[in-house]
């Protein structure tokens, strides 16, 4: 099961993807590939559009992707695209992907390691 967590404030976006979908065997799992593709596309946008993005940070590992960025019109649009796509995948494959919108009150310990806490603090471009 893949769990996707999304948090949005006026200053920043945070997206966390944990787990493997388990739709098919490794290398053949189209659901896991679709989720991963959206996460990596978001990171690619942030890395390749420095003029349109301020600060961002990401962490990646097998079965784990976390990315946060300070809000801007371009960043807002990129996150919107990724979030819509992830919600569509979760709707189509509910036995394999769950999408969670996090409340403003969630704490760092709720999800474990976070690439940033608040916009402007703890970000390193491309970290």
Legacy VTK file of the C-alpha trace (Angstrom):
# vtk DataFile Version 3.0
C-alpha trace
ASCII
DATASET POLYDATA
POINTS 127 float
0.000 0.000 0.000
1.206 3.473 -0.862
0.191 6.340 1.399
0.348 9.881 0.044
0.235 12.811 2.485
-0.182 16.406 1.367
0.031 19.601 3.410
-0.496 23.128 2.102
-0.163 26.417 3.926
-0.011 29.942 2.553
3.783 29.718 2.567
4.560 26.178 1.455
3.594 22.772 0.125
4.701 19.432 1.585
4.175 16.091 -0.161
5.103 12.692 1.276
4.817 9.344 -0.494
5.456 6.171 1.514
5.351 2.501 0.630
4.985 0.332 -2.423
1.601 -0.120 -4.054
1.827 -3.887 -4.374
-0.350 -3.952 -7.498
2.150 -6.224 -9.251
5.687 -7.525 -8.791
8.659 -5.182 -8.679
9.385 -3.749 -12.105
5.849 -4.472 -13.318
3.836 -2.397 -10.838
2.087 0.238 -12.960
0.429 1.843 -9.938
3.713 2.316 -8.098
5.284 3.609 -11.311
2.509 6.140 -11.830
2.775 7.470 -8.269
6.582 7.624 -8.451
6.472 9.378 -11.815
4.361 12.209 -10.438
6.657 12.639 -7.436
9.795 12.648 -9.580
8.184 15.003 -12.108
7.493 17.457 -9.282
11.121 17.263 -8.124
12.266 17.684 -11.733
10.156 20.798 -12.116
11.606 22.320 -8.946
15.167 21.479 -10.003
14.786 22.791 -13.550
12.815 25.965 -12.944
15.030 27.866 -10.535
13.742 31.207 -11.818
10.161 30.221 -10.943
10.859 28.515 -7.625
12.265 29.807 -4.406
13.580 27.282 -1.930
12.754 23.595 -1.891
14.029 20.365 -0.383
13.486 16.690 -1.050
14.343 13.282 0.367
14.153 10.062 -1.613
14.714 6.416 -0.820
13.133 3.145 -1.866
9.459 3.422 -1.007
9.830 6.975 0.262
9.667 10.381 -1.387
9.234 13.690 0.427
9.347 17.111 -1.197
8.508 20.563 0.085
8.757 23.999 -1.488
7.921 27.585 -0.742
4.787 28.750 -2.482
4.901 30.767 -5.717
2.532 30.789 -8.698
4.693 28.288 -10.591
5.204 26.026 -7.565
1.485 26.151 -6.754
0.672 25.021 -10.309
3.241 22.202 -10.209
1.944 20.886 -6.882
-1.640 21.186 -8.116
-0.812 18.993 -11.108
0.927 16.392 -8.948
-1.799 16.351 -6.285
-4.611 16.031 -8.834
-2.801 13.147 -10.502
-2.136 11.398 -7.197
-5.761 11.790 -6.128
-6.906 10.306 -9.449
-4.622 7.300 -8.978
-5.885 6.823 -5.403
-9.480 6.986 -6.648
-8.835 4.480 -9.442
-6.763 2.088 -7.279
-8.078 2.476 -3.680
-6.733 -0.926 -2.627
-3.197 0.213 -3.464
-2.996 3.991 -2.883
-4.465 6.183 -0.142
-4.389 9.985 -0.340
-4.424 12.004 2.897
-4.726 15.779 3.196
-2.940 16.791 6.374
-4.457 19.313 8.775
-2.643 22.530 9.605
-2.001 21.163 13.091
0.045 18.102 12.147
3.403 17.695 13.879
6.765 16.596 12.520
6.653 13.392 14.549
3.400 12.420 12.846
5.293 11.422 9.695
8.875 11.059 10.822
11.623 12.772 8.844
10.504 15.938 7.069
12.680 17.858 4.608
11.562 21.202 6.050
9.475 22.562 8.861
8.471 26.059 7.796
9.150 27.999 4.651
12.470 29.818 4.703
13.924 27.642 7.474
15.715 24.405 6.793
15.473 24.554 3.006
18.512 24.116 0.861
18.070 24.448 -2.871
17.889 20.929 -4.249
18.856 19.313 -0.939
LINES 1 128
127 0 1 2 3 4 5 6 7 8 9 10 11 12 13 14 15 16 17 18 19 20 21 22 23 24 25 26 27 28 29 30 31 32 33 34 35 36 37 38 39 40 41 42 43 44 45 46 47 48 49 50 51 52 53 54 55 56 57 58 59 60 61 62 63 64 65 66 67 68 69 70 71 72 73 74 75 76 77 78 79 80 81 82 83 84 85 86 87 88 89 90 91 92 93 94 95 96 97 98 99 100 101 102 103 104 105 106 107 108 109 110 111 112 113 114 115 116 117 118 119 120 121 122 123 124 125 126
